[in-house]
Amino acid sequence: MELTLVRDDLFGIAARLKSVDDGYEIYWNGETRRYELHHTACRPTRQLDLPYRQLDARTLRFVRETRAENAAALAAQIDRDNAARERALHRKAVERACVALDRSMVEQTRIRGRGSPYPDGEENK
């Protein structure tokens, strides 16, 4: 594995990470072409792969948010996000079912020759 320690970068992220935890070091992995966060006091030292192609403020925010002491808050946020996505999917499914039912009713009414099922004679699209 080809790792290069990042001692200095354009925005000073490598140095600023030391304020979060003095044991943090950033390495560039030449094989994967990604940055990795390592901690000198841990074995194995690798903590996470950074999801960004460059080091900037997002890196600091990501590292702070994913620290072990924030695990409970992070899990709660993931649960809230998943619940919101599930509600949105449920809402869309109900809307699609209503549209399909509406179209089916209109078609059945036409087949039976009774005109429109709507009072004003126009389809509700």
DSSP file (Angstrom, degrees, kcal/mol; ACC not computed):
  #  RESIDUE AA STRUCTURE BP1 BP2  ACC     N-H-->O    O-->H-N    N-H-->O    O-->H-N    TCO  KAPPA ALPHA  PHI   PSI    X-CA   Y-CA   Z-CA
    1    1 A M              0   0    0      0, 0.0     2,-0.9     0, 0.0    28,-0.0   0.000 360.0 360.0 360.0 133.7    0.0    0.0    0.0
    2    2 A E        +     0   0    0      2,-0.0    28,-2.8     0, 0.0    29,-0.4  -0.796 360.0 170.7-100.9  95.3    1.4    3.4   -1.0
    3    3 A L  E     -A   29   0A   0     -2,-0.9     2,-0.5    26,-0.2    26,-0.2  -0.889  14.7-167.9-109.9 136.3    0.6    5.9    1.8
    4    4 A T  E     -A   28   0A   0     24,-2.1    24,-2.9    -2,-0.4     2,-0.2  -0.985  23.5-126.4-123.0 122.3    2.0    9.4    1.9
    5    5 A L  E     -A   27   0A   0     -2,-0.5     2,-0.8    22,-0.2    22,-0.2  -0.468  17.8-140.9 -66.5 131.3    1.7   11.4    5.1
    6    6 A V  E     +A   26   0A   0     20,-3.1    20,-0.5    -2,-0.2     3,-0.1  -0.852  31.9 163.6 -95.7 108.2    0.1   14.8    4.5
    7    7 A R        +     0   0    0     -2,-0.8     2,-0.3     1,-0.3    -1,-0.2   0.771  67.5  17.6 -93.6 -31.0    1.9   17.3    6.7
    8    8 A D        +     0   0    0      6,-0.1    -1,-0.3     7,-0.1     2,-0.3  -0.998  65.1 172.6-144.4 141.8    0.8   20.5    5.0
    9    9 A D    >   -     0   0    0     -2,-0.3     3,-1.2    -3,-0.1     6,-0.1  -0.911  48.1 -89.9-144.5 171.2   -2.1   21.3    2.6
   10   10 A L  T 3  S+     0   0    0     -2,-0.3    46,-0.1     1,-0.3    -1,-0.0   0.848 124.5  30.7 -53.5 -44.1   -3.7   24.4    1.1
   11   11 A F  T 3  S-     0   0    0     44,-0.3    -1,-0.3    -3,-0.0     5,-0.1   0.341 108.1-115.0-101.5   5.9   -6.2   25.0    3.8
   12   12 A G    <>  +     0   0    0     -3,-1.2     4,-2.5     3,-0.1     5,-0.2   0.785  65.1 146.4  68.9  27.7   -4.2   23.7    6.7
   13   13 A I  H  >  +     0   0    0      1,-0.2     4,-2.1     2,-0.2     5,-0.2   0.902  66.4  55.8 -64.9 -42.1   -6.6   20.8    7.3
   14   14 A A  H  > S+     0   0    0      1,-0.2     4,-0.5     2,-0.2    -1,-0.2   0.909 113.8  41.1 -57.9 -42.4   -3.9   18.4    8.4
   15   15 A A  H >4 S+     0   0    0      1,-0.2     3,-1.0     2,-0.2     4,-0.4   0.888 112.6  54.3 -72.5 -39.6   -2.8   20.8   11.1
   16   16 A R  H >X S+     0   0    0     -4,-2.5     3,-1.1     1,-0.3     4,-0.5   0.777  97.7  64.8 -68.3 -25.7   -6.3   21.8   12.1
   17   17 A L  H >X S+     0   0    0     -4,-2.1     4,-2.2     1,-0.2     3,-0.9   0.789  88.8  68.7 -66.1 -25.6   -7.3   18.2   12.7
   18   18 A K  H << S+     0   0    0     -3,-1.0    -1,-0.2    -4,-0.5    -2,-0.2   0.794  92.4  59.3 -62.5 -26.9   -4.8   18.1   15.5
   19   19 A S  H <4 S+     0   0    0     -3,-1.1    -1,-0.3    -4,-0.4    -2,-0.2   0.764 106.5  47.1 -73.2 -23.6   -7.1   20.5   17.4
   20   20 A V  H << S-     0   0    0     -3,-0.9     2,-0.3    -4,-0.5    -2,-0.2   0.914 140.4 -12.5 -78.3 -47.1   -9.8   17.8   17.2
   21   21 A D    ><  -     0   0    0     -4,-2.2     3,-1.9     3,-0.1    -1,-0.3  -0.894  58.1-141.9-157.5 124.9   -7.5   15.0   18.3
   22   22 A D  T 3  S+     0   0    0     -2,-0.3    -4,-0.1     1,-0.3    -3,-0.1   0.711 100.3  60.3 -62.9 -20.8   -3.7   15.3   18.6
   23   23 A G  T 3  S+     0   0    0     -6,-0.1    17,-2.4    -5,-0.1    -1,-0.3   0.522  79.5 112.3 -85.5  -5.4   -3.3   11.7   17.3
   24   24 A Y  E <   + B   0  39A   0     -3,-1.9     2,-0.3    -7,-0.2    15,-0.2  -0.455  38.7 173.3 -73.4 138.8   -5.0   12.3   14.0
   25   25 A E  E     - B   0  38A   0     13,-2.5    13,-3.2    -2,-0.2     2,-0.5  -0.991  22.1-139.5-139.7 145.5   -2.9   12.1   10.8
   26   26 A I  E     -AB   6  37A   0    -20,-0.5   -20,-3.1    -2,-0.3     2,-0.4  -0.895  19.0-172.1-107.1 135.0   -4.0   12.3    7.2
   27   27 A Y  E     -AB   5  36A   0      9,-2.5     9,-2.9    -2,-0.5     2,-0.6  -0.943  20.7-134.9-122.8 146.8   -2.5   10.1    4.5
   28   28 A W  E     -AB   4  35A   0    -24,-2.9   -24,-2.1    -2,-0.4     2,-0.8  -0.904  17.8-148.7 -96.8 124.1   -2.9   10.1    0.8
   29   29 A N  E  >> -AB   3  34A   0      5,-3.0     4,-2.0    -2,-0.6     5,-1.1  -0.842   7.9-166.5 -95.3 108.9   -3.4    6.6   -0.5
   30   30 A G  T  45S+     0   0    0    -28,-2.8    -1,-0.2    -2,-0.8   -27,-0.1   0.755  84.4  53.7 -68.2 -25.6   -1.8    6.5   -4.0
   31   31 A E  T  45S+     0   0    0    -29,-0.4    -1,-0.2     1,-0.2   -28,-0.1   0.938 121.6  27.4 -74.5 -47.7   -3.5    3.2   -4.9
   32   32 A T  T  45S-     0   0    0      2,-0.2    -2,-0.2     0, 0.0    -1,-0.2   0.635  99.6-133.8 -88.1 -14.4   -7.1    4.2   -4.1
   33   33 A R  T  <5 +     0   0    0     -4,-2.0     2,-0.3     1,-0.3    -3,-0.2   0.907  66.3 115.3  59.3  44.7   -6.4    7.9   -4.8
   34   34 A R  E   < -B   29   0A   0     -5,-1.1    -5,-3.0    -7,-0.0     2,-0.3  -0.950  68.7-110.4-138.2 157.7   -8.2    8.9   -1.6
   35   35 A Y  E     -B   28   0A   0     17,-0.5    15,-2.3    15,-0.4     2,-0.4  -0.664  31.4-160.4 -85.6 145.8   -7.3   10.5    1.7
   36   36 A E  E     -BC  27  49A   0     -9,-2.9    -9,-2.5    -2,-0.3     2,-0.5  -0.967  12.3-137.7-126.5 143.8   -7.4    8.4    4.8
   37   37 A L  E     -BC  26  48A   0     11,-3.1    10,-3.4    -2,-0.4    11,-1.5  -0.895  27.0-178.2 -99.9 127.9   -7.6    9.5    8.5
   38   38 A H  E     -BC  25  46A   0    -13,-3.2   -13,-2.5    -2,-0.5     2,-0.4  -0.863  19.0-146.5-121.8 157.3   -5.3    7.6   10.8
   39   39 A H  E >   -B   24   0A   0      6,-2.4     3,-1.3    -2,-0.3   -15,-0.2  -0.992   8.3-148.6-126.9 124.6   -4.9    7.8   14.6
   40   40 A T  T 3  S+     0   0    0    -17,-2.4    -1,-0.1    -2,-0.4   -16,-0.1   0.737  95.1  54.3 -66.3 -24.2   -1.4    7.1   16.0
   41   41 A A  T 3  S+     0   0    0      4,-0.1     2,-0.3   -18,-0.1    -1,-0.3   0.533  97.7  78.9 -88.3  -5.6   -2.6    5.6   19.3
   42   42 A C  S <  S-     0   0    0     -3,-1.3    -3,-0.1   -19,-0.1     5,-0.0  -0.727  76.9-121.3-105.3 152.0   -4.8    3.0   17.6
   43   43 A R  S    S+     0   0    0     -2,-0.3     2,-0.2     1,-0.2    -3,-0.0  -0.973 107.5  30.7-131.1 119.6   -4.0   -0.4   16.1
   44   44 A P  S    S-     0   0    0      0, 0.0    -1,-0.2     0, 0.0    -5,-0.1   0.614  91.7-153.3 -67.6 157.2   -4.8   -0.6   13.2
   45   45 A T        +     0   0    0     -2,-0.2    -6,-2.4    -7,-0.1     2,-0.2   0.765  61.4 102.4 -76.8 -26.5   -4.3    3.1   12.8
   46   46 A R  E     +C   38   0A   0     -8,-0.2    -8,-0.3     1,-0.2     3,-0.1  -0.415  39.0 171.7 -67.7 126.4   -6.7    3.7   10.0
   47   47 A Q  E     -     0   0A   0    -10,-3.4     2,-0.3     1,-0.4    -9,-0.2   0.820  58.3 -25.8-100.9 -45.1   -9.9    5.3   11.2
   48   48 A L  E     -C   37   0A   0    -11,-1.5   -11,-3.1     2,-0.0     2,-0.5  -0.988  53.4-109.2-165.3 160.2  -11.8    6.1    8.0
   49   49 A D  E     -C   36   0A   0     -2,-0.3   -13,-0.2   -13,-0.2    -3,-0.0  -0.865  40.5-123.8 -94.4 130.0  -11.5    7.0    4.3
   50   50 A L        -     0   0    0    -15,-2.3   -15,-0.4    -2,-0.5     9,-0.1  -0.577  10.9-144.8 -76.4 134.8  -12.4   10.6    3.7
   51   51 A P  S    S+     0   0    0      0, 0.0     2,-0.3     0, 0.0    -1,-0.1   0.426  72.1  85.7 -81.6   3.4  -15.2   10.9    1.1
   52   52 A Y        -     0   0    0      1,-0.1   -17,-0.5   -17,-0.1    -2,-0.1  -0.792  69.8-142.0-110.4 149.0  -13.8   14.1   -0.5
   53   53 A R  S    S+     0   0    0     -2,-0.3     2,-0.3   -19,-0.1    -1,-0.1   0.638  89.0  36.1 -81.4 -15.5  -11.3   14.4   -3.2
   54   54 A Q  S    S-     0   0    0    -19,-0.0     2,-0.6   -20,-0.0     5,-0.1  -0.943  87.2-109.3-134.2 159.2   -9.7   17.5   -1.6
   55   55 A L        +     0   0    0     -2,-0.3   -44,-0.3     3,-0.1     2,-0.2  -0.779  60.0 126.5 -89.5 121.1   -9.0   18.6    2.0
   56   56 A D  S >> S-     0   0    0     -2,-0.6     3,-1.4   -46,-0.1     4,-1.1  -0.824  75.6 -60.3-154.5-167.5  -11.3   21.4    3.0
   57   57 A A  H 3> S+     0   0    0      1,-0.3     4,-2.3    -2,-0.2     5,-0.2   0.796 125.4  64.7 -59.0 -30.1  -13.7   22.5    5.7
   58   58 A R  H 3> S+     0   0    0      1,-0.2     4,-2.8     2,-0.2    -1,-0.3   0.868  97.5  56.9 -60.3 -35.0  -16.0   19.5    4.9
   59   59 A T  H <> S+     0   0    0     -3,-1.4     4,-2.5     2,-0.2    -1,-0.2   0.940 107.6  46.0 -61.5 -48.3  -13.2   17.2    6.0
   60   60 A L  H  X S+     0   0    0     -4,-1.1     4,-2.4     1,-0.2     5,-0.2   0.927 114.3  48.2 -60.0 -45.8  -13.1   18.8    9.5
   61   61 A R  H  X S+     0   0    0     -4,-2.3     4,-2.5     1,-0.2    -2,-0.2   0.919 112.3  49.3 -61.3 -44.3  -16.9   18.7    9.8
   62   62 A F  H  X S+     0   0    0     -4,-2.8     4,-1.8     1,-0.2    -2,-0.2   0.915 111.7  48.0 -62.5 -44.7  -17.0   15.1    8.7
   63   63 A V  H  < S+     0   0    0     -4,-2.5     4,-0.3     1,-0.2    -1,-0.2   0.913 113.3  47.8 -65.0 -42.5  -14.3   14.0   11.1
   64   64 A R  H >< S+     0   0    0     -4,-2.4     3,-1.0    -5,-0.2    -2,-0.2   0.922 112.7  48.9 -63.4 -43.5  -16.0   15.8   14.0
   65   65 A E  H 3< S+     0   0    0     -4,-2.5    -1,-0.2     1,-0.2    -2,-0.2   0.822 111.9  48.3 -66.9 -31.3  -19.4   14.3   13.2
   66   66 A T  T 3< S+     0   0    0     -4,-1.8    -1,-0.2    -5,-0.2    -2,-0.2   0.331  80.0 125.6 -96.7   8.4  -18.1   10.8   12.9
   67   67 A R  S X  S-     0   0    0     -3,-1.0     3,-1.8    -4,-0.3     4,-0.1  -0.318  73.5-112.3 -64.0 152.0  -16.1   10.7   16.2
   68   68 A A  G >  S+     0   0    0      1,-0.3     3,-1.9     2,-0.2     4,-0.3   0.845 115.4  59.0 -56.5 -39.0  -17.0    7.8   18.5
   69   69 A E  G 3  S+     0   0    0      1,-0.3    -1,-0.3     2,-0.1     4,-0.2   0.669 105.2  51.8 -69.0 -12.8  -18.5   10.2   21.2
   70   70 A N  G <> S+     0   0    0     -3,-1.8     4,-2.7     1,-0.1    -1,-0.3   0.290  78.4 104.8-100.1   8.5  -21.0   11.4   18.6
   71   71 A A  H <> S+     0   0    0     -3,-1.9     4,-2.7     1,-0.2     5,-0.2   0.893  78.6  49.0 -59.6 -43.6  -22.1    7.9   17.6
   72   72 A A  H  > S+     0   0    0     -4,-0.3     4,-2.2     2,-0.2    -1,-0.2   0.928 114.3  44.8 -64.3 -45.0  -25.4    8.1   19.4
   73   73 A A  H  > S+     0   0    0     -4,-0.2     4,-2.2     2,-0.2    -1,-0.2   0.893 113.9  50.6 -65.1 -39.3  -26.3   11.4   17.9
   74   74 A L  H  X S+     0   0    0     -4,-2.7     4,-2.3     2,-0.2    -2,-0.2   0.912 110.3  49.0 -65.1 -42.9  -25.2   10.2   14.5
   75   75 A A  H  X S+     0   0    0     -4,-2.7     4,-2.4    -5,-0.2    -2,-0.2   0.892 110.9  50.9 -63.4 -39.8  -27.3    7.1   14.8
   76   76 A A  H  X S+     0   0    0     -4,-2.2     4,-2.4     2,-0.2    -2,-0.2   0.901 110.0  49.6 -64.7 -40.5  -30.3    9.1   15.8
   77   77 A Q  H  X S+     0   0    0     -4,-2.2     4,-2.6     2,-0.2    -2,-0.2   0.905 110.3  50.3 -64.7 -41.3  -29.8   11.5   12.8
   78   78 A I  H  X S+     0   0    0     -4,-2.3     4,-2.7     2,-0.2    -2,-0.2   0.914 110.4  50.4 -62.2 -42.9  -29.6    8.5   10.5
   79   79 A D  H  X S+     0   0    0     -4,-2.4     4,-2.4     2,-0.2    -2,-0.2   0.911 111.3  48.1 -61.5 -43.0  -32.8    7.1   12.0
   80   80 A R  H  X S+     0   0    0     -4,-2.4     4,-2.3     2,-0.2    -2,-0.2   0.923 113.1  47.9 -63.4 -44.4  -34.6   10.4   11.5
   81   81 A D  H  X S+     0   0    0     -4,-2.6     4,-2.3     1,-0.2    -2,-0.2   0.913 112.4  48.9 -63.0 -43.2  -33.4   10.7    7.9
   82   82 A N  H  X S+     0   0    0     -4,-2.7     4,-2.5     1,-0.2    -1,-0.2   0.902 110.8  50.3 -64.1 -40.7  -34.4    7.1    7.2
   83   83 A A  H  X S+     0   0    0     -4,-2.4     4,-2.4     2,-0.2    -2,-0.2   0.905 110.4  49.9 -63.9 -41.2  -37.9    7.7    8.7
   84   84 A A  H  X S+     0   0    0     -4,-2.3     4,-2.2     2,-0.2    -2,-0.2   0.908 111.6  48.5 -64.3 -41.5  -38.3   10.8    6.6
   85   85 A R  H  X S+     0   0    0     -4,-2.3     4,-2.5     2,-0.2    -2,-0.2   0.910 111.1  50.5 -63.7 -41.5  -37.4    8.9    3.4
   86   86 A E  H  X S+     0   0    0     -4,-2.5     4,-2.5     2,-0.2    -2,-0.2   0.901 109.6  50.2 -64.9 -40.4  -39.7    6.1    4.3
   87   87 A R  H  X S+     0   0    0     -4,-2.4     4,-2.7     2,-0.2    -1,-0.2   0.916 111.1  49.5 -62.0 -42.6  -42.6    8.6    4.8
   88   88 A A  H  X S+     0   0    0     -4,-2.2     4,-2.3     2,-0.2    -2,-0.2   0.908 111.7  48.0 -63.9 -41.9  -41.9   10.2    1.5
   89   89 A L  H  X S+     0   0    0     -4,-2.5     4,-2.4     2,-0.2    -1,-0.2   0.905 112.1  49.8 -64.3 -40.9  -41.8    6.8   -0.3
   90   90 A H  H  X S+     0   0    0     -4,-2.5     4,-2.4     2,-0.2    -2,-0.2   0.928 110.1  50.5 -62.5 -45.3  -45.1    5.9    1.4
   91   91 A R  H  X S+     0   0    0     -4,-2.7     4,-2.4     1,-0.2    -2,-0.2   0.909 111.2  48.3 -59.1 -44.3  -46.7    9.2    0.4
   92   92 A K  H  X S+     0   0    0     -4,-2.3     4,-2.7     2,-0.2    -1,-0.2   0.904 110.3  51.5 -63.9 -41.4  -45.6    8.6   -3.3
   93   93 A A  H  X S+     0   0    0     -4,-2.4     4,-2.4     2,-0.2    -2,-0.2   0.911 110.8  48.0 -62.6 -42.3  -46.9    5.1   -3.3
   94   94 A V  H  X S+     0   0    0     -4,-2.4     4,-2.4     2,-0.2    -1,-0.2   0.919 111.7  50.3 -64.5 -43.3  -50.3    6.2   -2.0
   95   95 A E  H  X S+     0   0    0     -4,-2.4     4,-2.4     1,-0.2    -2,-0.2   0.924 111.6  47.9 -60.3 -44.8  -50.4    9.0   -4.6
   96   96 A R  H  X S+     0   0    0     -4,-2.7     4,-2.6     1,-0.2    -1,-0.2   0.900 111.3  50.9 -63.7 -39.7  -49.6    6.6   -7.4
   97   97 A A  H  X S+     0   0    0     -4,-2.4     4,-2.5     2,-0.2    -1,-0.2   0.901 110.3  49.7 -64.5 -39.8  -52.2    4.1   -6.1
   98   98 A C  H  X S+     0   0    0     -4,-2.4     4,-2.6     2,-0.2    -2,-0.2   0.914 111.7  47.9 -65.0 -43.0  -54.8    6.9   -6.1
   99   99 A V  H  X S+     0   0    0     -4,-2.4     4,-2.6     2,-0.2    -2,-0.2   0.926 112.9  48.5 -63.1 -44.7  -54.0    8.0   -9.6
  100  100 A A  H  X S+     0   0    0     -4,-2.6     4,-2.3     2,-0.2    -2,-0.2   0.907 113.1  47.6 -63.3 -41.9  -54.1    4.4  -10.8
  101  101 A L  H  X S+     0   0    0     -4,-2.5     4,-2.6     2,-0.2    -1,-0.2   0.914 111.3  51.2 -64.2 -43.2  -57.5    3.8   -9.1
  102  102 A D  H  X S+     0   0    0     -4,-2.6     4,-2.3     1,-0.2    -2,-0.2   0.928 111.5  46.7 -60.1 -46.5  -58.8    7.1  -10.5
  103  103 A R  H  X S+     0   0    0     -4,-2.6     4,-2.5     1,-0.2    -1,-0.2   0.897 111.8  51.9 -63.1 -39.9  -57.8    6.1  -14.1
  104  104 A S  H  X S+     0   0    0     -4,-2.3     4,-2.7     2,-0.2    -2,-0.2   0.910 109.3  49.4 -63.7 -42.5  -59.3    2.6  -13.6
  105  105 A M  H  X S+     0   0    0     -4,-2.6     4,-2.2     2,-0.2    -2,-0.2   0.914 111.3  49.1 -63.5 -42.7  -62.6    4.1  -12.4
  106  106 A V  H  X S+     0   0    0     -4,-2.3     4,-2.2     2,-0.2    -2,-0.2   0.926 112.9  47.6 -62.2 -45.0  -62.7    6.5  -15.4
  107  107 A E  H  X S+     0   0    0     -4,-2.5     4,-2.5     1,-0.2    -2,-0.2   0.909 111.4  49.8 -64.5 -42.8  -61.9    3.6  -17.8
  108  108 A Q  H  X S+     0   0    0     -4,-2.7     4,-1.9     1,-0.2    -1,-0.2   0.885 110.3  51.2 -63.4 -38.3  -64.6    1.3  -16.2
  109  109 A T  H  <>S+     0   0    0     -4,-2.2     5,-2.3    -5,-0.2     4,-0.5   0.915 111.3  47.3 -65.0 -42.9  -67.2    4.1  -16.5
  110  110 A R  H ><5S+     0   0    0     -4,-2.2     3,-1.0     1,-0.2    -2,-0.2   0.902 109.9  53.1 -64.4 -41.7  -66.4    4.6  -20.2
  111  111 A I  H 3<5S+     0   0    0     -4,-2.5    -1,-0.2     1,-0.3    -2,-0.2   0.887 110.1  47.6 -62.3 -38.4  -66.5    0.9  -20.9
  112  112 A R  T 3<5S-     0   0    0     -4,-1.9    -1,-0.3    -5,-0.2    -2,-0.2   0.528 113.3-122.2 -81.5  -5.3  -69.9    0.7  -19.3
  113  113 A G  T < 5S+     0   0    0     -3,-1.0    -3,-0.2    -4,-0.5    -2,-0.1   0.811  73.4 126.1  73.8  31.1  -71.1    3.7  -21.3
  114  114 A R      < -     0   0    0     -5,-2.3    -4,-0.2     1,-0.4     2,-0.1   0.323  63.9-129.3-103.6   9.1  -72.1    5.9  -18.4
  115  115 A G        -     0   0    0     -6,-0.4    -1,-0.4    -5,-0.2    -3,-0.1  -0.443  60.0 -10.7  78.6-154.8  -70.0    8.9  -19.3
  116  116 A S        -     0   0    0      2,-0.1     5,-0.1     1,-0.1     6,-0.1  -0.572  49.9-143.8 -84.3 141.5  -67.7   10.6  -16.8
  117  117 A P  S    S+     0   0    0      0, 0.0    -1,-0.1     0, 0.0    -2,-0.0   0.546  78.2  92.6 -77.3  -4.7  -67.8    9.6  -13.1
  118  118 A Y  S >  S-     0   0    0      1,-0.1     3,-1.3   -12,-0.0    -2,-0.1  -0.684  80.6-129.3 -93.3 143.5  -67.1   13.3  -12.3
  119  119 A P  T 3  S+     0   0    0      0, 0.0    -1,-0.1     0, 0.0    -3,-0.1   0.852 109.2  44.8 -58.9 -37.9  -69.9   15.8  -11.6
  120  120 A D  T 3  S-     0   0    0      2,-0.2     3,-0.1     1,-0.0    -2,-0.0   0.471 113.0-117.3 -89.1  -0.1  -68.6   18.4  -14.0
  121  121 A G  S <  S+     0   0    0     -3,-1.3     2,-0.4     1,-0.3    -5,-0.1   0.487  77.8 111.3  83.3   2.6  -67.9   15.8  -16.7
  122  122 A E        -     0   0    0     -6,-0.1    -1,-0.3    -5,-0.0    -2,-0.2  -0.859  69.8-110.9-114.3 148.0  -64.1   16.3  -16.8
  123  123 A E        -     0   0    0     -2,-0.4     2,-0.9    -3,-0.1   -20,-0.0  -0.433  23.8-129.0 -72.0 146.0  -61.4   14.0  -15.7
  124  124 A N              0   0    0      1,-0.1    -1,-0.1    -2,-0.1   -22,-0.0  -0.853 360.0 360.0 -95.1 104.2  -59.4   14.9  -12.6
  125  125 A K              0   0    0     -2,-0.9    -1,-0.1   -23,-0.0    -2,-0.0   0.429 360.0 360.0-102.7 360.0  -55.8   14.7  -13.7
